[in-house]
Amino acid sequence: AESLTKKRQNHIEIQEKWIRRAALLYKVEQEKQGTGEKKGLRTVCKEMVERCWQEDQERITVDKQTVFVQSQAQSNAKRNEALNAEESKSLISYAVNIAQRGFPLTPHRLAELANEI
């Protein structure tokens, strides 16, 4: 028995997965060459809702207005990211190097180094 919060979190993850798939399928459809029928965004969204029900047994909505919009979770993750990938790698390599010399970093010292970067 999952909590309501966990159920909601799972639902949002599934919905975001299908929204990403809808965006990808729409781009593929628009890149088709020739005079063949291209699926519109509304058709793609309806198809993704049906496929989600078939594969995940989850009722979702894929709104054509929000297919190419960044999700709130992605936006918050980018905004709250303290270090970029390169800075993270350099901090980790420094911490490993110091630990191999026998001087492991304390959480306080690690936070100080992260703030300096």
URKA-V145603 format. One record per residue. SS is DSSP state (2 for helix, 1 for strand, 0 for the rest). OMEGA is omega in degrees with one decimal (999 if undefined). Layout:
ss=SS omega=OMEGA
ss=SS omega=OMEGA
This chain:
ss=0 omega=-179.7
ss=0 omega=175.6
ss=0 omega=179.1
ss=2 omega=179.4
ss=2 omega=179.9
ss=2 omega=177.0
ss=2 omega=179.7
ss=2 omega=179.3
ss=2 omega=177.8
ss=2 omega=179.2
ss=2 omega=-179.8
ss=2 omega=178.2
ss=2 omega=178.6
ss=2 omega=-179.3
ss=2 omega=179.1
ss=2 omega=177.1
ss=2 omega=-177.7
ss=2 omega=175.3
ss=2 omega=176.9
ss=2 omega=178.2
ss=2 omega=179.0
ss=2 omega=179.2
ss=2 omega=179.7
ss=2 omega=179.5
ss=2 omega=179.4
ss=2 omega=178.5
ss=2 omega=178.1
ss=2 omega=179.9
ss=2 omega=-177.4
ss=2 omega=179.4
ss=0 omega=179.1
ss=0 omega=178.5
ss=0 omega=175.3
ss=0 omega=-175.1
ss=0 omega=-179.6
ss=0 omega=179.9
ss=0 omega=173.4
ss=0 omega=178.3
ss=0 omega=175.6
ss=0 omega=-177.8
ss=2 omega=179.6
ss=2 omega=179.3
ss=2 omega=178.5
ss=2 omega=-179.8
ss=2 omega=178.2
ss=2 omega=179.7
ss=2 omega=-179.9
ss=2 omega=177.5
ss=2 omega=179.6
ss=2 omega=-179.7
ss=2 omega=177.4
ss=2 omega=179.4
ss=2 omega=-179.2
ss=2 omega=-174.4
ss=2 omega=-173.7
ss=2 omega=-176.0
ss=0 omega=-178.7
ss=0 omega=176.9
ss=0 omega=179.4
ss=0 omega=170.8
ss=0 omega=175.3
ss=0 omega=-177.0
ss=0 omega=-177.7
ss=0 omega=180.0
ss=0 omega=-174.2
ss=0 omega=-176.9
ss=0 omega=-176.1
ss=0 omega=179.5
ss=0 omega=179.2
ss=0 omega=-179.4
ss=0 omega=-179.7
ss=2 omega=179.3
ss=2 omega=178.6
ss=2 omega=179.8
ss=2 omega=179.5
ss=2 omega=179.9
ss=2 omega=179.2
ss=2 omega=-177.7
ss=2 omega=-176.1
ss=2 omega=-179.5
ss=0 omega=-176.0
ss=0 omega=-177.3
ss=0 omega=174.2
ss=0 omega=-173.7
ss=2 omega=-178.5
ss=2 omega=179.2
ss=2 omega=178.3
ss=2 omega=179.7
ss=2 omega=-178.9
ss=2 omega=178.8
ss=2 omega=179.2
ss=2 omega=-179.8
ss=2 omega=177.3
ss=2 omega=-179.2
ss=2 omega=178.4
ss=2 omega=-179.9
ss=2 omega=179.7
ss=2 omega=-179.6
ss=2 omega=178.8
ss=2 omega=177.1
ss=0 omega=177.1
ss=0 omega=179.7
ss=0 omega=-179.1
ss=0 omega=-178.8
ss=0 omega=173.2
ss=0 omega=177.4
ss=2 omega=179.3
ss=2 omega=-179.8
ss=2 omega=177.7
ss=2 omega=177.6
ss=2 omega=177.6
ss=2 omega=178.9
ss=2 omega=179.0
ss=2 omega=179.2
ss=2 omega=177.8
ss=2 omega=-179.7
ss=0 omega=999
